[in-house]
Amino acid sequence: MAAEAPRKAKSPRAPNDREGFRQAMSWLHTWAGLILGWLLFAIFLTGTLSFFKNEFNLWMRPEMHGLQPVDAADPQMAQTAQKALDALVRKVPNVTQWIMHLPDDRDPAVNILWRDTGNGRFETLRMHPQTGEAIDTRQTMGGDFFYRFHFELRTAQKGRWTIEGRWVVGVATMLMFVALISGVITHRRIFKDFFTFRPAKGGQRAWLDAHNVTGVLVLPFYLMITFSGLMIFHTLYMPAGIATAYKGEKGVDSNAYFADLQGEKAESRPRRGAADKVEPLPAIALPPILTEARARWNGGRIGSVQARRDAKGRAVVEVTRHEGDRLQYRPPRLLFDATTGQWLDQADATGPAVKTYGVLYGLHMARFADVGLRWALFGFGLLGSLMIATGMVLWSVKRSAKSQTQASRKGAAHAADAAAPGTPFGERLVAAINIATLAGLPLACGVYLASNRLVPLNMAGRADAELAWFFSAWGLALLWALACAVVRPSRMGWSVPLGAAGLVWALLPVINALTTHTHLGITLPAGEWVWASMDLAFLTTGLLLGWLSWRLRPGRAPKGKAVAAKAPRTAPAAALPAASDVSVSTSGA
């Protein structure tokens, strides 16, 4: 047979610019997500809890139990407001400004913020809607802590570093927006991956599928919530545009910008310092003012009422429509003369750019949403938290598999060595922070809620004591994670904090029953579903976290195909989710 002709050598493959761009986006997606991924998880989870901020506020103030939900459209709301104002004036005769939030179906109390200085801090009072008298509630930040931590990393009831916290959150949000865009570009089969989830595969494949599914399932929500979060604080992050468009004789006229943003007249906005003297407000008759406001809005609900002095020193009453009556934020407002009750003006943002901004703001805050939509948004937020969590674990899984392969090759090349190299310190450190954040934060949230029932009621600085419980629990979770993943790797790293979190959340209804009269034995028979649903949600959360802890317990045999050890054991497995195909993975996934 004739010798075969030599095969034609393959020409080198031309570089693919599209693939190069996608690889660059993959690198950007990975590192943008990793650098602030742990912070993003905390921001996303606390923001998700903030969808039920009012319900947390109510549960954490059991002294308000017994107040019936109020219809904000009830014509008797005017008399309710007048009773609360009369009680405030008796308590603070020289009040110079107050903001009254009227009761509705989510908050049955009248909430009043007041001050007797030019520009000092507001104090808060909660009033009974029927009697108008103050309700003596325990000192607590309630659900407002989750809300404040979400966008300014609040660590105390009267935090000092709020602007710095907003900057940190802004940088993290921008990186998340970058990670979302680059993730869409990176995934060529993004829609196919939407229908692909193979948990039985285990290891890197299962974590990647989970990350893809949670990332694609409600991708428009992620893009909206991230972009709108950046836009809310655009004046802080992007002041150059304002400085260019609103130049005044004495520099930037930010007062005129904010007036345009809120649909007001710049000349009516007062500019006062904290030490400026302001005359006390006169006696105000609210019923005729609120009646006319409802008539002008064709029976629309009233959300809040504010009394202050304008730039000319005239006492005015500002009536704001209920936030649930429209998507755009901020709601329209009517201005009245506080002395005569005469209508003066309407403030409402009507320009196209301002309305677009208001819609983005409203979508982010979701104060227009009813209970069904809030639960849907809550679910979207949980999926977003899972997307970030699976991405962080996936980073560890991929590096762990790579380190395992390198160790196997090195061990084969140097069979005489007594031991293979251990897991790199950086991988173990990332694994530890994963545990502290992904398992430690749910534990800290549960401890915070438990502290509301366990901290003495008459303790000085009680609200800050509750926050100290939160951060102490989170700190202990970090110490445990460092011990289990860095100092002495152990598979108990995930199961213990998750189990502790599950126990705390499951015990919340029990602790509530032992310390208050708002437990399920009372609220369920009475049909008080707001109170009862909180206890039931806590119990469900505890059971879910307990199930996760049991699934990740040490020594649990993985399901599916048999596990084949691909390399000799090089170091004890670090404390991360149990692997089903990489027995010594530092991530354990």
Summary of the structure (lengths in Angstrom):
residues: 589
radius of gyration: 28.6
end to end distance: 55.8
largest distance: 115.0
contacts: 1879
relative contact order: 0.11
helix: 57%
strand: 8%
